[in-house]
């Protein structure tokens, strides 16, 4: 059996994960030359801010300070995903690489939070993790769609063009 998380521990994990994701997406948007990919990264960053606000409303800890100050703190440069993005910026395919990193990170988050939720007894804590899983699955689908577009693959927005009888 896994660790039983308290509501506050779950919120703290979610807050930090959302902040790391927000920082990643903001940085990816700032270096992306493809307008459509840039808009996707900006949308994802803004959604992470919304998630942070929702989690902050229920978090009782003080180590993050207030929401506005926490959002304004610099990114964690030691975060592996952020470091991968910084490395990819020097290549001509950094939009593609940023999307690939995003897909891997979102998938890892889905797997981790699903695993946590499986072993959690407290229904409120379980719902926190399941909410993050659902939102992350939506992010994954959006990133996957943009990746298909960048790579010139047929995606759902092109189906009417290519799947007519």
Secondary structure, 3 states (H helix, E strand, C coil): CCCCCCHHHHHHHHHHHHHHHHHHHHHHHHHCCCHHHHHHHHHHHHHHHHHHHHHHCCCCCCCCCCHHHHHHCCCCCCCHHHHHHHHHCCCCCHHHHHHHHHHHHHHHHHHHHHHHHHHCCCHHHHHHHHHHHHHHHHHHHHHHHHHHHHCCCCCHHHHHHHCCC
